[in-house]
Amino acid sequence: MNLAQTTEWFGTDDQSWLGSEHGTQATETIVLDTSTFTPATHYPEGFFKSGIPLGKITAGGKYGPYDGAATDGREALVGFLYSAVGAPTVNTIDPAGALLTHGKVRESRLPVAVDAAGKADIAGSIRFV
């Protein structure tokens, strides 16, 4: 057992996509399914970027990137990754993260765009500004 204090660095977490502080104190703890993310798009610098739109995978209850064409549950947008999460070096390890489900989002600053269907999924919970 290693009880030594360690520090991890994930680069600069750009949370400029947050439209307000509202909702940031009520995030939910989730598990990301690393195998559903694309390294070059979602974690090119070794960490999952905050602001990635997420959907909940029906089988197993983990979360992956929102994809309107998916058929595994990720076709419904449920929220956004609140803060950066270190990406594992293999896609069989699934890290925990925080899910923002309520508040304002600056659409132009998101790391991945959200389509009209995704916006409709979370209308009333997330307001795009």
Beta strands, then each sheet from edge to edge (+ up, - down):
strand 1: 28-31
strand 2: 47-48
strand 3: 53-56
strand 4: 63-65
strand 5: 77-81
strand 6: 85-86
strand 7: 96-100
strand 8: 103-105
strand 9: 126-128
sheet 1: 1+ 7- 5+ 3- 4+
sheet 2: 2+ 6-
sheet 3: 8+ 9+
end
